[in-house]
Amino acid sequence: MSTASRPQPRSEVTRGHLLDAALAEFAASGFEAASTRAIAARAGVHQPQINYHFASKDELWRAAVDHLFARLDATLAPAELLSGRERLERTIRLFVRFAADHPELNRIMMHEATSASERLDWLVDHHVRERFHTMASMFVTTAHADVDPLVLYYTFVGAASLLSANAPEGRRLTGREPTAATVVDAHANLLIAMMLTPPPGDLP
């Protein structure tokens, strides 16, 4: 008998709310400034419930980041059924949409990636390194064989996520919604045109 329609146990629902609240708080404040009290308030639960599910703030942070990257993997999964240029185009579109829906990804990475720490080591080892090699390989084999993979990767990630991470600024500048479907589609179209066109001449 299928269990797909069964409701989740209350503890799992609470844990999910805590993970989402933690992502929002860590994205807004960074690890050091974020408080479990603020996370509990965002989740609409009492602070002791955090201690029930997570042994420490660090464990909560890691679980929240795992949760976020699992969502990213699920979003990008359809592109893995494709190959070559088609796969890369689909990956770009899906990633831009994910960044618009989850600006906390870029915001958390900006908090953590600017200084050495055990959290950064963990991020690179558990989530970033494999994605770096996958994305760089797709770009190199599809359009940019002569471009440094490090440059390719960060050019893509930055261009794909900054608009959504800075959405409040974009709203203030233009009065438009940066995460609207039309904007996201235009963003992805431009990024595909830029990133899948081989550069002129030789680049270092």
N, C-alpha and C positions, 0 to 999 in steps of 0.2 A: 504494500500500500504506500502511495506517495506521501511524503511528509513535507512537501514543498509549501503547502498552504498553512501549516501549523504555526501559530504565533511563537515568537522567540520567548524563552524564559525571561522573567523580569530582570534578572541579574545581567543577562546578555544585553538587553535593551539599555539598561543603565550604563553598562560598560561602553557601549557604542556612543551614547550621549557624552560620556566623559572624554572619549577619544576625540570626538568632533570639537568639544569645548576646549580641550587641550590644544588642538591644532590652531584654533582661532587665537587663543591666548599666547601661545608660543610665537605665533606669527606676528602678533601685535607688539609683544613686549620683549621677545627673546627669552632664552632659558633662565638666565639669572634673575631678571626682573619679574618674570611670571610667578604668580603665587597659586598654590593649590586652592586657596580660598576663592580667588577670582575664577578659577576653572570650575569649581563646584557651583559658584553662582551662575556662570554661563550655562552649565548643564542642568540647573534647576534642582540640584540635590544638596544634601548636607555633606560637609567636608569629610566626616568619617567614612563616607562611602568610597572616597578615593583610596583611603588606606585599606579598605576591604579588598579592592581590586588590584591595587598596585603598591608594592613595598616601599617605593620612594618616588620622588619627583623625576629622577633620572629614568627609572623604569617606565613611568608614565610617558615621558618624552619619547623614549625609544619605541614604545608600543604605538604611540600616536603617529610617529614617522613611518613605522612599518605599515600601519593602517593606510596612510596617505599613498605610499608607494604601491601598495596592493591595489588601490583604486586606479592608480596610473597604469599599472600592468594590465588590469582588466579593460581599461579604456583603449589601450594600444593593441590588444590582442587581435582584433580583426585584421590589422595590417600585416600580421605575421603569416597570414594565409596567402599573401601576395608575394611578388618578387620584383627585383630590379627597380626601375623608376616608379612603377605603380605602387610598390610597397613604400618607397620613400615619400611620395606625394601623400599617400594615405596617412602615414605616420605623422607628417607635418600637420595635416589638417586635424587629426585627432589630438595631437599634443597642444596645438593652439587652443582648441576648444576646452581641453582639460585645464590649461592654465587660466582661461577665462572663468571657468567654474570653480577653480581651486587656487586662488591667488596666494593662499597660504604656502604653497609649495615654494614659489620664488622667494617669498618673504622669510620663511624659515631658513632656506639655503643662504640668503644674504646675511642673516644673523650669524650663521655658523661658519660660513666659508671665508670670512674675512680675517680670522685669527686661528692659530693652531690650538687644538684642544682634543681631549679624548672623544668628545662627541663628533668632531669633524673626522677623526680617524675612523670612528665607527660608521659614520655616514658613507665615507668613501669606500670602506671595505664591504659594507653590506648592501649599498644601493647605487652609488655613483659610478664606481669603476666599471662594472659590467655594462651599464648603460652608455658610458663614454665609448667603450670599445665597439659596442653595437652600432651606435649612431655614427661614429667616425668611419667605421667600415662601410656603412651604407652610402655615406657621402663620397668617400674616396672611390668606391667601385662604380658609382653612378655618374658622378660629374666632376669630381675634384681630385684626381689622382695626384696632382702636383702640389696640393695645398697641405700645410701642416695640420694633422688631425686635431691638435689642441686648439688651433685657431678656428677650425670648422665647428667643433663642438660648442665652444663658448659663444661664437657668433650666432649659432642656431638657438641655443638655449636663451641667450639674452634677448635676441630679437623676437623670439616666440613668447616670452613671458613678461617682459617689462611693461608693456601696455596694460596688461591685466593687473599686475602688481601695483602699478601707479594709477589705477582706475580713478581714485578720487581727484588726482591732478587733472586727468583727462576730462572728467566731468566739469571741473571748474574752468578749464580752458575753453571748452567747446559747448557745454550744455548738453552734450550727447552721452549716451550710455556705451562705454567701451566694451562691455560684455554682450551687447546686443548681437543677435545672429548675423545681421548684415555687416556689422563691423568685424566680427570674428571671421566671417567668410572672406571679406576684403583683406584682412590681415593675413590669413592663410594663403590666399592667392598671390599676394605680393611676396611673401616669404618663399613660396615655391618658385616663383619667377626668379628671385634673387639667388636662391641657394642651389637651384638645379641648372643654372646657366654657367658653363665653364668660364673662368676668368680669362681675359685677354692676356696673351703673353705669358711669361714665366713669373711666378710668384715664389718668394722664399719659403 
